[in-house]
């Protein structure tokens, strides 16, 4: 009786544990190693492949974030500007203010001396308010990305510009994008866009006018500087 009970227990033991052991065995020709479950991680953005690419990425971020004012493309609504934006804020943010005619435009590819691709724009300065001299040929460097996004010039065009102080890479751009750029008409007057009219409406000199003489414009800049 005792022997029969032991036999029954042995049969039960084999039925319970044998299938698990059989499943763990490999079929002929297969490896017995079991690979762990794959790890799933969030995709990581690859690092720039070279120094120029890294500097270009840095320049892109720098030129977009460095300005204290938003970069508004031509035709953007004026209500996108920060609350309280006006002519004094525009004037105080600029390192260079002048009017002139564009005489040359040259593309500069990235190289050992030029770590990012840029566009060199040369102006014959006609009138200067800050950071330039009348009669000089002034060349500025603009990041190619801004040119591609619409901040372009053409030879022979007459403009008045408010430019940021050059970055560490020697690049500059108009203060607040289209807000820092004005057209000069054949009589040398400064023309205002719809954005300008909205932003400057409270200015004692420029408010309510669609165009002003350069002398009045320069006076408004000086008064804006006195408000600091």
Buried (B, 14 or more C-beta within 10 A) or exposed (E): EEEEEEEEEEEEEEEEEEEEEEEEEEEEEEEEEEEEEEEEEEEEEEEEEEEBBBBBEBBBEBBBEBBEBBBBEEEBEBEEBEEEBBBBBBBBBBEBBBBBBBBEBEEBEBEEEBBBBBBBBBBBBBBBBBBBEEEEEBEBBBBBBBBEEEBBBEEEBBBBBBBBEBBEBEBBBBBBBBBBBBBBEEEBBBEBBEBBBBBBBEBEBBBEBEBBEBEBBBBBBEBBEEEE
